[in-house]
Amino acid sequence: MSDDLRLWTTDEQGQKVLRGLTVEETEWYQEYSEKELAQRLGVSKPWANAEAFEKDKARWRELNRAHELARAEVIHADDNKRIAEEEAKPGFKRAKRRY
């Protein structure tokens, strides 16, 4: 399975996790995402009140930030590697930029 979006990685114990998160954080993140979708669709009301929802939403934001930053680091590193490989090829000429 391709992970072009760099969403997933494997932790030290060989478990599949969202990049930048632990196993426990990944499980919580996915459960929250499913509950939030169910609420938006009107399928269920998984939170007892607005305060509980806002508390979980704040945690989701923290985890999402860690996840997205970890993804960005990997994407940036992969892009730099690809560019370096292209530039190392014989006959490489840098394109002129038009401003």
N, C-alpha and C positions, 0 to 999 in steps of 0.2 A: 504494500500500500504506500503510495506516494504521500509525502508530507511537504509539498511545495510551499505551504503557508508557514512552515516551521512551528506548528502548534504543539507537537508532541515530541517527547524525548524519553529516554530511559534513565531511571535513577541508578544509584550505586548498587541497589539490590536487584536490578534488572526489571523493575516494575515500570509500566508505561504511565507517564505523568505529563500534565500540561507543562510546557517549558517554563521554568522559573518557579514552579510550585512543588510542594511535597505531595506524597500520596494522599495524606489526609486533606490537604488544601485542594487538591484536584477533585477528590470525592465531594467535598463541601461545595466547591465552585459549580460542579455539574448538577448537584442536587438543587442548589439555589436557582440555577438557570432553568431547570425543568419546572420548578415551582413558580418562578416568575412568569414563564410562558403560560402555564396553566391559568394563572391569575389574569394575565392579559387577555387570554382567550375566553375567560369566563367559565372555565371548566371547574375550577375550585377556588377556594379562598384559603390558601395554606398558612396565612399569618393571622393570629388572633386579633391583632390591632395594627394601626398605622405605625406605632412606635416600634413594634417588633419587626415590621417590614423595613423601616428606615435603618434599624440597627444592622440587619442582615445586608441591606443594600450598601451600607458603608463598608462592611467587611468585603463584599464582592468587589467594590471599587478598588480597595487596597490590593486584593489578589489580582484583579484584572490589570492594574498598573504594573505589578511585578511581572506578570505573564507577558504583557506587551513589551516591556523593556527588554526582557530576556529574548523574545522573538526578534526585536529590532537589532540587538547585538549580533545574533547569529546571521540574520539577513545581511547586515553590513559586512561582516567578516567574509561571508560567502561571495558577496559582490566584489570585495577587494581582491579575493583570491582569483575570481574569474577574470577581472581586469588585468591583474598581474600576469596571468597565463596568456592572455591575448597579446599583451605588450611584449612578452618574451618570444613570440613567434617570429621567425625570420621574415624580414620584409614588412614588419608592422610599421604603419605610418599613422600618426595621430591625425584625426580629422580636424580641419580648421573650423573654429567656432564662428558662427555668424551672430553678431549682436545687433 
